């Protein structure tokens, strides 16, 4: 457990150091996210127990 904490601490320090040493140039703007409207599925009917039994694989 202590080894994990030490490892994570070292990784955190490395990442923070890399962030502090990063060049001050502005990052490139992210491209605009393309929002695709998902097709609306029709409302599913209530589960019928007989249908569930018919769809179940037969244990033959």
FENMOBEL-V888467 format. One record per residue. NEAR is the number of other ideal C-beta (glycine too) atoms within 10 Angstrom. Layout:
NEAR ; NEAR
This chain:
5 ; 6 ; 7 ; 8 ; 9 ; 10 ; 10 ; 10 ; 10 ; 10 ; 10 ; 10 ; 10 ; 10 ; 10 ; 10 ; 10 ; 9 ; 8 ; 7 ; 7 ; 9 ; 6 ; 4 ; 6 ; 6 ; 7 ; 6 ; 6 ; 6 ; 6 ; 6 ; 6 ; 5 ; 6 ; 6 ; 5 ; 6 ; 6 ; 6 ; 6 ; 6 ; 6 ; 6 ; 7 ; 6 ; 7 ; 10 ; 7 ; 7 ; 11 ; 9 ; 8 ; 8 ; 8 ; 8 ; 5 ; 4 ; 4 ; 3
